Amino acid sequence: MTRALLPLALAAIFGCATPGISLAPPDATRLERELTGEERFLRVSMYSTPFFKDASKRLLTPLSPELVRLLENPDGTPINPGPVEATWPAGTRVKILKVEFPSATVMTERVLFTPRTLAWIYLDLGGARRGPGPFVLVLRPGIKTEDEFRTELDRLLTRQDLSARLEAMGEGARQAIKTKTATVELSAEALEMTWGYPEARKVELDGTHRKETWTWAQGARAAVLVDGQVTQLFPTGMSRAPAAH
């Protein structure tokens, strides 16, 4: 195959590079300008991993690498970004270095085998350096408005210092959040901080009790909560990650 035909072949295999987020250019420009340099805190605990095929960056994600679904193989199976390298607990102070939207120009500059059709938030984590940087938080696909963008960002990065809230949770919950190791009896808020926000929540009444079933990664991970407290976790055997910072 000639070099000229290679990009066309890759596009046929991995799909067209259609942006997964659509904001009006003035809105995107305003957000980029407003948010750059802002200091926030991680709202949920996250892992850092390799950034797929881009060795110059690190992915920041609330999901274990095997549950990340930012890229897919031709058969629809998710592409694992790489092993967990560090764990960053909720409450970690961060600084937004850059907000980057997937314009046509930006997508051509991004490495092919990365989630290049989505919005990237470049972060500094308290000056930490763990291998090549910077850390990149990739926002979900389907964001269409400035309000949706702000809501999604606020779910992951809060302006509120979480120290007092974490202190009030107790040692067991703080340890679960710090290590991203969920346990039964966690509160709903502590579970969100530990595993991140679920993709779906099913709510039902069990007698006089409120029962919720939370799922992540299309059901690969699940939790049952009764009256706001975790009673069951699936799968029960979760792999251990490197110690938190």
trRosetta pair geometry for C-beta under 8 A, 3 or more apart (Angstrom, degrees):
i j d omega theta_ij theta_ji phi_ij phi_ji
1 5 5.3 -118 -174 82 93 117
1 6 5.9 114 129 -77 121 75
1 9 6.4 -20 -159 -23 153 155
2 5 4.9 85 60 10 83 101
2 6 7.4 -125 98 -26 46 83
3 6 5.7 -36 -154 1 38 121
4 7 7.9 -57 178 23 35 96
5 8 5.4 -62 -163 42 57 113
5 9 6.0 57 144 -25 83 105
6 9 5.7 -57 -148 35 33 111
6 10 6.3 30 158 -17 68 105
7 10 5.7 -56 -146 38 33 110
7 11 6.2 35 155 -21 66 106
8 11 5.7 -53 -147 35 32 112
8 12 6.5 34 153 -21 64 104
9 12 5.7 -54 -152 33 32 112
9 13 6.5 25 153 -15 65 107
10 13 5.8 -59 -149 38 34 107
10 14 5.9 -11 169 18 71 113
10 112 6.5 -17 156 -172 148 146
11 14 6.7 -74 -128 57 23 81
11 15 7.3 -76 -173 95 57 17
11 16 6.2 39 -173 -96 103 54
11 17 7.4 -75 -124 -18 99 87
13 74 5.6 -68 -176 -79 80 124
14 74 7.0 -90 -86 -73 51 81
14 112 7.8 106 66 166 160 102
14 113 7.9 -115 -122 -100 163 74
15 18 7.8 -69 150 11 104 95
17 107 5.2 139 159 169 136 140
17 116 6.5 -29 -143 92 117 111
17 117 5.7 -169 -167 -77 69 105
18 117 6.2 39 82 -142 43 141
19 22 6.1 119 103 -74 120 75
19 101 8.0 29 -151 167 132 85
19 102 4.5 166 -124 93 96 117
19 103 7.8 8 -87 -92 137 21
19 107 7.2 -119 -81 -57 83 138
19 117 5.1 -175 -125 -166 32 84
19 118 8.0 142 -165 -76 64 29
20 102 7.0 61 31 28 71 153
20 115 7.7 -45 21 178 146 96
20 117 4.3 93 -12 122 93 101
20 118 4.6 -24 62 -82 124 74
20 141 3.4 -73 178 -123 119 99
20 142 6.8 -34 174 -27 82 47
21 101 6.6 -116 92 -147 122 91
21 102 6.4 117 45 26 95 107
21 117 7.8 152 9 146 74 69
21 118 6.0 84 -15 -143 112 52
21 119 4.9 -15 27 -30 166 101
21 139 6.9 51 -75 90 145 115
21 141 6.6 -132 -55 -140 73 50
21 142 7.4 -18 -94 43 62 18
21 143 4.5 3 -131 59 100 96
21 144 7.6 -150 -159 -73 57 37
21 149 7.6 80 -166 -91 128 105
22 143 7.6 175 34 93 51 58
22 144 5.4 1 67 -125 91 67
23 27 4.6 -115 170 87 110 119
23 28 4.6 135 92 -59 121 92
23 31 7.5 -15 147 8 165 139
23 101 6.5 -93 41 -131 116 150
23 143 7.3 -15 -52 121 99 97
23 144 7.3 153 -78 -180 58 28
23 145 7.0 110 -112 -137 83 16
23 146 6.3 91 -141 -68 120 67
23 149 6.5 1 -78 -40 137 141
24 27 4.6 86 62 7 85 107
24 28 7.1 -162 87 -8 41 87
25 28 5.6 -56 -143 38 34 111
25 29 6.2 33 160 -19 68 106
26 29 5.7 -55 -147 38 31 111
26 30 6.3 32 155 -20 65 107
27 30 5.8 -56 -148 36 30 111
27 31 6.4 27 156 -17 65 107
27 145 7.7 -91 -175 -167 167 49
27 146 4.4 -127 -162 -68 126 114
27 149 8.0 143 150 20 117 145
28 31 5.9 -57 -148 38 30 109
28 32 6.3 32 155 -21 65 107
28 101 4.5 -53 -151 -3 129 160
28 103 7.9 140 133 -58 162 103
29 32 5.8 -54 -148 35 30 113
29 33 6.3 24 157 -14 64 109
30 33 5.9 -61 -148 40 29 107
30 34 5.9 22 159 -17 67 115
30 146 7.7 -4 74 -121 120 138
31 34 5.8 -57 -135 41 28 107
31 35 5.7 7 174 -5 67 118
31 99 5.8 -96 129 112 93 157
31 146 6.6 -167 -58 -135 121 96
31 149 6.4 -28 -116 119 159 147
31 150 7.9 -138 -117 -68 118 84
32 35 6.8 -67 -134 43 16 96
32 36 6.3 24 168 -33 57 112
32 98 7.5 5 -153 -168 90 67
32 99 4.7 -146 -109 72 61 102
32 100 7.5 70 -113 -81 113 36
32 101 7.3 -95 -61 -7 114 101
33 36 6.5 -53 -145 19 21 112
34 38 7.6 17 139 -42 63 130
35 38 5.2 -71 -161 12 53 129
35 96 5.1 -58 154 120 91 159
35 99 5.0 59 74 -31 129 135
35 121 8.0 -68 139 -131 140 104
35 153 7.7 -74 -122 -171 147 162
36 96 6.1 -124 -118 116 30 101
36 97 7.1 -4 -146 154 79 23
36 98 5.9 17 -113 -105 104 44
36 99 6.4 -117 -62 6 79 88
37 95 7.0 -22 -156 -176 33 101
37 96 6.6 -31 27 75 18 83
37 97 7.9 59 -69 -117 43 30
38 95 7.3 168 87 -153 36 60
38 96 4.9 14 55 31 82 120
39 93 6.5 -4 -174 -172 105 98
39 94 7.1 163 -154 86 59 44
39 95 5.2 -30 -99 -100 72 75
39 96 7.7 -145 -76 8 25 77
40 93 7.7 161 92 -153 32 55
40 94 5.6 -20 70 65 78 92
40 95 7.8 148 23 -96 66 28
40 96 6.8 46 7 -32 110 100
40 157 4.1 64 119 168 149 103
40 158 6.1 151 -173 74 102 29
40 159 5.6 -67 -119 -87 85 48
41 90 7.7 63 147 179 99 60
41 91 5.6 -17 -179 -145 123 30
41 92 6.5 148 -158 72 71 37
41 93 5.7 -40 -100 -97 77 49
41 94 6.7 144 -112 16 22 84
41 157 7.0 147 66 -161 34 64
41 158 5.4 -32 63 67 89 83
41 159 7.6 104 16 -147 87 7
41 160 6.8 -82 39 80 127 47
41 161 6.1 128 -39 -110 151 42
41 162 5.7 -171 130 -3 148 100
42 45 6.8 78 135 -98 133 30
42 46 6.0 -125 -149 2 137 110
42 88 6.0 145 -42 128 165 106
42 89 7.2 153 79 112 135 35
42 90 5.2 -131 108 -124 96 43
42 91 6.5 -34 61 26 86 25
42 92 4.5 27 9 48 119 90
42 94 6.2 89 -48 -19 77 123
42 156 7.4 -44 -148 167 62 65
42 157 6.6 -44 -105 -106 37 64
42 158 7.9 12 115 22 13 84
43 90 6.3 -20 147 -138 21 103
43 154 7.5 77 -51 158 152 45
43 155 6.2 -150 80 158 157 33
43 156 5.5 -173 36 -176 113 14
43 157 6.1 -125 -13 -72 98 11
43 158 4.4 104 -81 -22 98 103
43 162 7.7 145 -122 -59 46 139
43 193 7.4 -119 150 -110 55 77
44 62 4.9 13 112 -112 130 129
44 90 5.4 -37 -138 -86 16 109
44 155 8.0 2 -13 151 116 72
44 156 6.5 -61 26 -131 101 58
44 192 6.2 -97 -101 148 111 71
44 193 5.3 -160 -124 -136 62 40
44 194 7.7 -66 -161 27 88 15
44 195 7.8 -54 -169 79 123 27
44 196 4.6 99 154 -101 156 62
44 197 7.0 -120 -57 -23 153 72
45 62 7.0 104 83 -131 51 80
45 87 6.7 11 176 180 111 94
45 88 6.6 172 -158 90 65 52
45 89 4.7 -28 -109 -132 104 46
45 90 4.8 -72 -51 -28 69 78
45 177 5.4 168 -39 -178 130 67
45 178 7.1 -174 -107 -111 141 13
45 180 4.9 -156 113 -77 134 91
45 193 6.0 69 -12 159 89 69
45 194 5.9 4 29 -129 126 31
45 196 7.7 -110 60 -54 63 75
45 244 7.6 -56 -149 -112 124 130
46 60 5.0 38 148 180 144 86
46 61 6.0 148 -159 73 98 22
46 62 5.2 -66 -102 -80 77 54
46 87 7.5 168 90 -156 39 54
46 88 5.0 -12 64 61 85 101
46 137 7.9 -55 -138 -104 163 103
46 196 7.7 71 -89 -74 72 113
47 60 7.5 170 84 -150 42 47
47 61 5.7 -24 60 67 87 79
47 62 7.6 125 13 -128 78 12
47 63 7.6 -78 27 79 117 33
47 64 6.8 78 -8 -108 155 41
47 65 7.2 -100 108 -45 150 78
47 84 4.7 -74 -159 -125 129 102
47 85 7.7 117 176 37 86 59
47 86 7.2 150 -158 81 58 45
47 87 5.8 -33 -102 -102 65 65
47 88 7.5 168 -95 18 15 81
47 180 7.0 -42 -56 -13 91 171
47 241 6.3 -109 -107 -148 116 153
48 58 4.8 21 -175 158 108 124
48 59 6.8 155 -154 79 55 49
48 60 5.5 -23 -97 -95 77 67
48 61 8.0 134 -98 20 31 70
48 84 7.5 95 66 -156 45 63
48 85 5.3 -59 97 62 88 100
48 86 4.8 6 43 55 109 92
48 87 7.9 -150 13 -74 76 22
48 88 6.5 64 -27 -16 100 114
48 130 6.3 107 94 78 149 138
48 135 6.0 -74 -117 -119 120 113
49 58 6.9 152 69 -167 30 79
49 59 4.9 -22 62 61 86 104
49 61 6.7 -24 16 25 113 116
49 65 5.2 130 -110 -86 160 112
49 68 7.9 -124 45 -29 154 154
49 81 4.8 102 110 99 129 114
49 82 4.8 157 169 75 99 84
49 83 6.4 -178 -136 90 98 25
49 84 5.7 -58 -84 -97 93 39
49 85 6.0 151 -107 1 37 93
50 55 7.3 -29 -153 -111 105 58
50 58 6.9 -73 -117 -122 24 64
50 59 6.9 20 99 10 29 101
50 81 5.8 -173 80 150 73 82
50 82 3.1 26 38 40 110 162
50 83 7.4 50 1 38 100 56
50 85 7.4 106 -38 -32 62 126
51 54 4.5 -43 102 69 112 97
51 55 7.6 -173 52 -83 92 15
51 56 7.7 -53 51 65 134 51
51 57 3.9 6 -1 90 162 95
51 58 5.7 -136 -40 -109 100 12
51 59 4.7 144 -100 -41 68 84
51 81 6.5 -27 -131 -168 22 117
51 82 7.8 -33 -2 18 20 128
51 114 6.3 16 152 -122 94 116
51 136 6.1 57 -112 37 133 124
52 59 7.3 77 -17 -45 75 132
52 70 8.0 -114 -53 88 129 119
52 71 6.3 73 -107 4 142 152
52 79 6.8 50 -123 123 108 125
52 81 5.0 -68 -62 -131 65 78
52 82 7.3 -157 -79 -18 26 102
52 111 7.5 176 93 98 106 124
52 113 5.4 -150 152 127 120 84
52 114 4.8 169 62 -99 135 65
52 115 7.4 147 -17 -15 148 72
53 111 5.4 -155 93 147 94 131
53 112 7.1 -19 73 67 143 72
53 113 3.7 64 6 73 136 112
53 114 6.3 -120 48 -51 82 81
54 57 5.1 12 115 31 116 105
54 110 7.6 -56 -77 -171 141 76
54 111 4.1 179 -79 22 97 147
54 113 7.9 -172 -31 77 75 72
54 114 5.0 13 -17 -70 120 137
55 132 6.0 83 152 32 67 162
56 132 5.3 -118 -145 167 32 136
57 132 6.7 -54 -36 121 14 105
57 133 7.1 19 -128 174 47 27
57 134 6.4 -15 -129 61 81 52
57 135 7.5 121 -173 -119 80 17
57 136 5.1 13 178 -10 130 123
58 85 7.1 -86 -143 48 124 142
58 130 6.9 59 -83 82 169 96
58 131 6.5 115 -72 80 125 108
58 132 6.7 159 -41 86 90 71
58 133 6.2 -39 8 -115 109 52
58 134 7.2 -107 34 129 87 29
58 135 4.9 -40 78 -104 102 63
58 136 6.9 158 76 15 46 77
59 68 7.7 44 143 -130 150 158
59 81 5.0 -30 22 166 155 160
59 82 7.8 139 26 41 119 100
59 135 7.7 39 156 -158 5 69
59 136 6.0 -42 -108 67 48 88
59 138 6.9 -27 -141 -7 97 112
60 88 7.2 -27 -141 35 108 140
60 123 6.4 -17 -1 42 156 135
60 125 7.9 157 -97 -60 139 127
60 135 4.6 55 -43 175 118 111
60 136 6.4 180 13 74 89 33
60 137 4.7 -43 72 -79 113 75
61 65 7.7 110 68 -87 141 53
61 68 5.7 -9 -178 -98 165 117
61 81 7.5 140 -8 25 147 150
61 137 7.8 157 -74 -129 49 65
61 138 7.5 -9 -86 36 94 96
62 156 7.5 -128 -37 -125 122 98
62 195 7.0 83 161 156 103 36
62 196 2.9 102 146 -76 142 136
62 197 7.6 62 96 19 165 63
63 67 4.2 -121 178 90 117 109
63 68 5.2 157 89 -73 123 66
63 196 6.4 -69 -57 31 66 152
63 216 6.7 177 -110 168 107 127
63 217 6.3 118 -144 -59 137 116
64 67 4.9 75 61 13 81 107
64 68 7.6 -130 95 -28 40 81
64 84 7.1 -55 -141 -55 70 121
64 238 7.8 -157 -57 -163 150 100
64 239 7.1 112 -144 54 144 108
64 241 7.6 -144 -113 -68 92 122
65 68 5.6 -37 -152 2 39 117
65 80 5.0 60 152 -162 102 92
65 81 5.6 -124 -140 47 98 81
65 82 6.3 -118 -133 72 145 30
65 83 6.3 -104 -3 -113 161 25
65 84 6.2 -142 -22 -48 111 73
66 78 8.0 113 -178 87 44 125
66 80 5.9 -14 -96 -107 51 114
66 220 7.9 -151 121 164 94 150
67 78 7.8 30 -175 85 19 165
67 216 6.4 26 -180 131 142 108
67 217 3.8 -96 -163 -71 99 156
67 220 5.5 -170 -115 86 98 140
67 221 6.3 -16 -109 -11 148 120
68 78 6.4 165 92 168 57 134
68 80 6.9 109 51 -130 107 46
68 81 5.6 -17 78 -8 159 107
68 217 7.9 -47 -43 -105 16 119
69 72 7.2 21 -162 -69 77 91
69 78 4.5 -86 -107 -105 69 130
69 217 6.3 150 -21 -133 119 81
69 218 7.4 80 -53 -10 160 111
70 78 7.9 75 29 -153 46 103
70 79 7.8 -72 70 61 71 92
70 81 7.4 28 44 -61 121 115
70 115 4.1 -60 164 -71 114 138
70 118 7.1 -85 -154 6 104 152
70 138 5.7 48 -124 102 144 153
71 78 7.0 101 78 -161 54 65
71 79 4.1 -34 95 41 105 123
71 81 7.9 114 27 -76 116 80
71 113 7.0 72 -156 -173 159 69
71 114 7.4 -111 -64 -160 137 17
71 115 5.7 -128 -55 -72 90 79
72 76 5.6 -18 -177 -145 132 31
72 77 6.5 142 -156 71 81 30
72 78 5.8 -56 -101 -101 69 42
72 79 6.4 -163 -101 -13 14 89
73 76 6.9 -37 70 32 74 20
73 77 4.8 0 35 59 116 85
73 78 7.7 15 0 74 84 3
73 79 6.0 130 -47 -66 76 89
79 113 7.7 -121 159 -175 165 101
82 85 7.9 12 119 -35 108 103
84 87 7.0 19 179 -62 124 81
84 241 4.5 -57 119 -140 161 106
84 242 6.1 -166 123 10 104 93
85 130 6.0 144 132 147 121 126
85 131 6.5 -56 -177 6 158 136
85 242 6.8 -21 162 18 23 146
86 130 5.2 -67 -16 -146 144 171
86 242 5.8 -61 -106 83 39 130
86 244 7.9 92 176 -130 74 39
86 245 6.2 16 -177 -31 117 114
87 178 7.6 90 123 159 124 53
87 179 6.5 47 127 -141 164 37
87 180 5.7 -137 -146 1 128 118
87 241 5.2 108 -60 115 121 128
87 242 6.1 -175 -9 79 94 74
87 243 7.0 -125 36 131 115 20
87 244 4.2 -71 93 -93 109 72
87 245 7.1 175 77 -1 61 74
88 92 4.8 -54 177 -2 97 165
88 125 6.1 -80 -125 -149 145 146
88 244 7.1 145 -91 -148 15 88
88 245 6.3 -11 -104 37 63 110
89 92 5.9 129 67 -37 58 101
89 177 5.6 82 -155 133 105 86
89 178 4.4 -28 -89 -118 141 53
89 179 8.0 -2 -85 -28 107 30
89 180 7.9 -149 -100 -44 69 79
89 244 5.1 47 -40 -166 103 143
89 245 7.6 -152 4 58 88 63
90 162 6.0 -55 144 92 94 167
90 166 7.1 170 97 -84 101 121
90 177 5.3 -64 29 -179 110 121
90 193 4.1 -59 -17 -161 161 105
90 194 8.0 -74 -12 -62 123 38
91 161 7.6 53 -146 -171 82 57
91 162 4.1 -114 -95 68 88 115
91 163 6.3 111 -152 -70 125 55
91 166 5.5 -26 -62 -34 147 148
92 125 6.1 0 153 -158 128 99
92 126 6.5 -100 -176 -20 90 122
92 245 7.5 59 -107 79 129 105
93 125 7.8 128 86 -163 54 52
93 126 5.2 93 72 -77 92 96
94 123 4.8 -19 -172 -166 122 119
94 124 6.6 149 -163 76 66 50
94 125 5.4 -28 -106 -104 86 58
94 126 7.2 -64 -87 -31 44 68
94 157 6.4 -86 63 -130 132 116
95 123 6.8 139 69 -159 46 65
95 124 4.4 -10 56 57 101 104
96 99 6.6 5 177 -50 123 88
96 121 6.3 -60 -132 -172 98 100
96 122 7.3 96 -168 74 58 61
96 123 6.3 -39 -104 -101 46 71
96 157 7.6 94 -65 157 107 166
97 122 4.2 -69 68 110 106 104
97 123 6.3 -176 5 -98 95 14
97 124 5.5 99 -52 -24 111 93
97 134 5.9 -92 34 -145 155 170
98 121 7.7 174 88 -156 52 41
98 122 4.1 22 49 37 89 125
99 119 7.2 -4 -174 -177 85 107
99 120 7.8 164 -157 88 41 54
99 121 5.8 -10 -109 -110 71 72
99 122 7.6 -136 -66 21 29 79
100 106 6.1 164 176 -150 103 144
100 119 6.9 161 85 -160 53 61
100 120 4.6 -10 62 62 105 96
100 121 7.8 -171 24 -78 74 29
100 122 6.9 55 -7 -21 112 103
101 106 6.8 142 90 26 48 162
101 119 5.3 -21 -108 -110 62 91
102 106 5.6 -139 -137 86 36 120
102 107 5.1 54 -169 -65 90 100
102 110 7.9 -41 -122 -7 89 146
102 116 6.4 121 -125 153 117 59
102 117 5.2 91 -172 -157 168 33
102 118 6.2 80 -35 33 133 11
102 119 6.7 -109 -14 -72 88 49
103 106 4.6 93 49 8 77 103
103 107 7.0 -146 87 -8 38 87
104 107 6.0 -56 -147 35 28 110
104 108 6.8 25 157 -18 61 105
105 108 6.1 -60 -156 33 31 108
105 109 6.7 21 152 -14 65 110
106 109 5.8 -66 -154 39 34 109
106 110 6.5 36 152 -29 69 105
106 116 7.8 -178 127 -174 83 91
107 110 5.7 -49 -146 25 36 113
107 116 5.0 109 -140 148 75 110
107 117 6.5 32 -114 -89 125 57
110 114 5.6 -115 164 68 110 125
110 116 3.7 163 95 -123 144 117
111 114 4.8 80 74 -9 92 121
111 116 7.2 -165 65 -67 48 123
112 116 7.3 -66 -137 -9 23 145
115 118 4.8 -11 146 23 108 120
115 138 5.1 62 76 -152 142 152
117 141 7.4 22 107 -107 104 109
118 138 5.2 64 102 -171 136 99
118 139 6.1 -170 170 65 107 66
118 140 7.5 -119 -144 147 129 9
118 141 5.9 -90 -99 -79 105 72
119 138 7.4 141 80 -157 51 54
119 139 4.5 -6 69 40 104 119
119 143 6.8 -38 1 50 132 140
119 149 7.2 44 14 -131 175 110
120 136 5.0 -25 -163 -164 109 113
120 137 7.3 137 -162 70 55 47
120 138 5.8 -26 -103 -100 69 68
120 139 7.8 -147 -78 7 23 82
121 136 6.9 139 69 -160 48 57
121 137 4.3 -21 62 62 106 99
121 138 7.8 -161 21 -72 77 23
121 139 6.8 78 -17 -37 106 99
121 153 7.1 129 -75 -121 151 104
121 157 7.6 -135 146 -15 159 145
122 134 4.9 66 -168 89 97 141
122 135 7.3 129 -161 77 52 51
122 136 5.8 -27 -98 -100 59 75
123 134 6.4 165 61 160 42 113
123 135 4.6 -44 68 81 95 104
123 136 7.3 166 16 -92 84 24
123 137 6.0 50 -17 -11 127 105
124 127 6.5 27 168 -70 111 35
124 128 7.8 151 179 37 65 66
124 133 8.0 51 -108 177 68 142
124 134 6.5 -66 -75 -142 63 118
124 135 7.5 150 -91 31 20 101
125 128 4.6 -34 89 37 97 115
125 135 5.8 42 -24 8 111 150
128 245 6.9 37 -111 167 151 168
129 133 6.1 -88 -130 -34 76 131
130 133 7.7 97 49 -73 56 95
137 156 6.4 149 -177 141 143 147
137 157 7.5 159 55 -41 174 117
139 143 6.3 -4 134 -17 126 145
139 149 7.3 29 175 -138 166 74
139 152 5.4 85 -153 130 115 137
139 153 7.1 -42 -97 -72 129 73
139 156 7.9 -141 -103 8 81 150
140 143 6.8 116 80 -38 77 99
140 152 6.3 -133 29 -143 101 140
143 148 4.7 178 -148 116 80 117
143 149 5.2 90 175 -77 137 72
143 152 6.1 -80 -94 -1 129 150
144 148 6.0 57 45 28 61 152
145 148 4.7 100 56 5 80 101
145 149 7.0 -139 98 -5 45 86
146 149 5.5 -54 -151 35 34 114
146 150 6.3 32 154 -18 67 105
147 150 5.8 -54 -146 37 31 109
147 151 6.3 33 155 -20 65 107
148 151 5.7 -54 -146 36 30 112
148 152 6.3 28 157 -17 65 107
149 152 6.0 -59 -150 37 28 108
149 153 6.3 24 156 -16 65 109
150 153 5.8 -57 -145 39 30 110
150 154 6.1 30 157 -20 66 109
151 154 5.9 -58 -146 37 27 110
151 155 6.6 33 153 -25 62 103
152 155 5.7 -51 -154 27 32 115
152 156 7.0 10 156 -3 62 108
153 156 6.2 -74 -157 45 33 98
153 157 5.8 -35 173 44 76 102
154 157 7.0 -76 -114 70 25 61
154 158 6.4 62 -166 -100 66 62
154 159 7.9 -35 -127 -8 89 88
155 197 6.0 -24 175 -26 125 148
158 162 7.0 87 70 -53 136 105
161 164 7.4 72 107 4 92 89
162 165 5.0 -64 -163 50 71 113
162 166 5.3 71 138 -26 93 104
163 166 6.0 -62 -148 38 25 107
163 167 6.2 25 157 -21 64 109
164 167 5.7 -54 -146 34 30 114
164 168 6.5 29 156 -20 63 107
165 168 5.9 -58 -152 34 30 111
165 169 7.0 40 150 -33 61 102
166 169 5.7 -49 -158 16 37 118
166 173 8.0 -159 -155 109 64 103
166 174 5.6 87 176 -107 95 99
166 177 7.0 -121 -131 70 107 158
167 174 7.8 32 -95 -78 31 134
169 173 3.8 -100 152 84 116 139
169 174 5.9 142 81 -51 113 77
169 177 7.7 57 96 -12 161 136
169 187 7.3 -125 -137 24 100 124
169 189 7.9 -132 -101 95 121 111
169 190 5.7 130 -153 -86 136 117
170 173 5.2 83 66 16 84 103
170 174 6.8 -155 95 -8 39 93
171 174 5.6 -60 -144 39 31 111
171 175 6.2 30 160 -20 67 106
172 175 6.0 -57 -151 34 27 108
172 176 6.5 27 153 -18 63 106
172 183 7.1 -88 171 64 105 143
172 185 7.6 -6 126 97 145 116
172 186 8.0 -142 125 -87 101 75
173 176 5.6 -53 -149 35 35 113
173 177 6.3 32 154 -17 67 106
173 186 5.9 123 -114 -128 89 84
173 187 6.9 1 -113 18 140 93
173 190 4.2 -83 -154 -128 115 146
174 177 5.8 -56 -148 39 31 110
174 178 6.1 34 154 -24 66 109
175 178 5.6 -53 -142 36 31 114
175 179 6.2 3 167 5 66 111
175 181 7.7 -34 134 57 80 108
176 179 6.7 -75 -144 51 22 90
176 180 7.8 51 166 -121 56 6
176 181 5.6 -112 -138 77 63 68
176 182 5.9 67 -171 -112 118 32
176 183 5.4 -117 -98 11 130 98
176 186 5.9 -114 97 -91 168 129
176 190 6.4 62 79 163 128 113
176 194 5.1 -34 140 -100 95 137
177 180 7.5 20 -168 -73 27 44
177 190 6.2 -103 -58 -159 108 80
177 193 4.7 -9 -123 120 116 116
177 194 5.1 -104 -99 -79 55 77
178 244 4.4 -147 169 42 80 161
179 241 7.2 161 -177 57 72 96
179 243 7.3 -46 -111 -137 92 51
179 244 5.6 -118 -83 -22 50 114
180 194 5.7 142 -134 -171 47 70
180 195 7.0 112 -161 -84 83 49
180 241 6.2 11 61 31 121 139
180 244 7.7 141 -6 -72 85 114
181 194 7.2 -83 54 -164 26 121
181 238 6.7 170 -132 85 74 132
181 240 7.5 -1 -87 -117 122 71
182 186 6.2 -89 -156 5 80 153
182 191 6.0 50 -130 -130 119 81
182 194 4.9 132 -80 122 82 144
182 195 5.5 -9 -52 -44 130 114
182 223 6.8 -85 157 -92 155 134
182 230 6.9 -152 175 -146 108 169
182 233 5.6 161 106 -114 118 145
182 238 7.5 87 38 -5 86 161
183 186 5.9 120 67 -35 67 104
183 230 7.2 131 103 88 41 139
183 233 7.6 -85 -130 -22 18 147
184 230 5.1 -145 -136 112 45 95
184 231 6.0 39 -146 -142 107 22
184 232 7.0 19 -100 -71 109 24
184 233 6.7 -129 -64 -14 75 104
185 229 6.0 -10 -141 -178 40 110
185 230 6.2 -51 15 64 17 86
186 190 4.3 -130 -171 92 100 119
186 191 4.8 127 112 -60 128 83
186 194 6.8 -46 -158 -1 163 145
186 229 7.2 158 78 -156 35 63
186 230 4.5 24 50 11 83 128
187 190 4.6 93 52 9 79 102
187 191 7.0 -142 93 -7 41 86
187 228 6.1 -3 -153 153 77 94
187 229 6.2 -43 -104 -101 48 66
187 230 7.8 -81 -31 -9 5 87
188 191 5.7 -56 -149 35 31 111
188 192 6.5 34 153 -21 64 103
188 212 7.7 34 -105 61 121 150
188 225 5.8 60 -85 -151 90 164
188 228 4.9 -77 -18 -154 112 73
188 229 7.6 -85 -36 -69 72 29
188 230 7.9 150 -79 -48 48 79
189 192 5.7 -51 -152 32 33 113
189 193 6.6 29 152 -15 64 106
190 193 5.7 -55 -150 39 34 111
190 194 6.2 32 152 -21 66 110
191 194 5.6 -58 -145 38 32 111
191 195 6.0 -17 174 23 71 107
191 214 7.4 137 133 45 137 159
191 223 6.1 -173 -163 121 143 170
191 225 7.2 -127 8 -76 161 127
191 230 5.6 133 -73 -59 132 124
192 195 7.2 -76 -128 57 19 74
192 196 6.9 -15 -170 172 55 11
192 197 5.8 22 -146 -85 98 59
195 198 7.7 30 108 -70 117 74
195 216 6.5 -125 157 -41 117 154
195 221 7.0 -158 -162 135 135 141
195 223 7.4 165 29 -25 160 136
196 216 7.1 93 76 -116 102 136
198 201 5.7 112 81 -64 132 82
198 214 3.7 -139 -64 -171 159 99
198 215 5.7 97 -168 56 115 34
198 216 5.4 -105 -129 -65 67 76
198 223 7.7 -127 -78 36 131 102
199 215 6.0 -52 55 98 94 79
199 216 5.7 126 -3 -122 95 40
199 217 7.1 165 -14 -24 134 24
199 218 7.1 -16 62 -58 163 41
200 214 7.4 161 87 -152 52 47
200 215 5.0 -3 58 52 96 103
201 212 5.7 -16 -169 -167 99 109
201 213 7.2 153 -157 77 49 48
201 214 5.4 -13 -104 -100 78 72
201 215 7.9 -170 -77 19 37 71
202 212 6.8 151 77 -157 51 54
202 213 4.4 -6 54 54 104 99
202 215 7.9 39 -5 -8 100 106
203 210 6.8 -17 -161 -171 97 94
203 211 7.4 147 -155 83 47 52
203 212 5.2 -15 -99 -102 71 82
204 211 5.2 -25 70 68 81 100
204 212 7.9 160 24 -85 62 38
205 208 7.7 -16 -171 -123 103 12
205 209 7.1 140 -162 75 60 45
205 210 6.5 -39 -105 -102 63 51
205 211 7.0 134 -130 18 11 89
206 209 4.7 -28 70 70 91 99
206 210 7.8 156 24 -105 82 3
206 211 4.4 59 -12 -26 117 129
206 226 7.0 -56 48 -125 135 107
209 226 5.3 3 167 -168 130 100
209 227 5.5 -77 -151 -43 90 99
210 226 7.1 145 79 -159 53 49
210 227 5.6 109 48 -85 86 51
210 228 7.5 37 79 -30 118 71
211 224 6.9 -14 -168 -169 94 96
211 225 7.3 156 -156 84 46 52
211 226 5.4 -14 -102 -103 73 75
212 224 7.2 157 84 -156 51 48
212 225 4.5 -9 59 59 101 100
212 226 7.9 -171 23 -75 70 32
213 222 6.4 -4 -176 -171 91 112
213 223 7.4 168 -153 84 49 44
213 224 5.4 -18 -102 -102 74 73
213 225 7.9 -173 -77 22 29 71
214 222 6.5 159 85 -155 55 59
214 223 4.8 -4 56 56 104 91
214 224 7.9 -168 21 -77 73 26
214 225 6.9 39 -10 -5 108 110
215 218 7.5 -21 148 165 119 9
215 219 5.0 -20 -163 -94 133 53
215 221 7.0 142 -158 83 55 54
215 222 4.8 -18 -101 -101 73 89
216 220 6.7 -64 95 62 74 81
216 221 4.3 -14 58 66 107 105
216 222 7.3 -164 19 -73 72 44
217 220 4.0 -40 99 36 114 117
217 221 5.8 62 36 15 109 93
219 222 6.4 -1 -152 -56 58 113
221 234 6.9 165 -157 95 42 64
221 235 7.1 -75 -111 10 66 68
222 233 7.5 162 91 -159 55 42
222 234 4.3 0 59 59 95 108
223 230 5.6 -48 -176 -130 119 105
223 232 6.8 164 -157 90 50 59
223 233 5.2 -10 -107 -108 82 67
223 234 7.3 -165 -72 24 38 72
224 230 7.3 106 78 -154 49 59
224 231 5.3 -54 100 63 97 92
224 232 4.1 23 37 49 113 102
224 233 7.9 -131 22 -61 72 35
225 228 6.1 5 165 -136 121 12
225 229 6.1 153 -157 69 84 24
225 230 5.4 -46 -97 -88 81 46
225 231 6.6 141 -120 6 26 84
226 229 6.2 -33 66 61 65 81
226 231 5.0 27 6 -23 107 136
230 233 6.7 23 179 -59 123 94
233 236 6.1 113 89 -106 87 57
233 238 7.9 -51 143 -32 130 121
235 238 6.9 149 82 -68 85 68
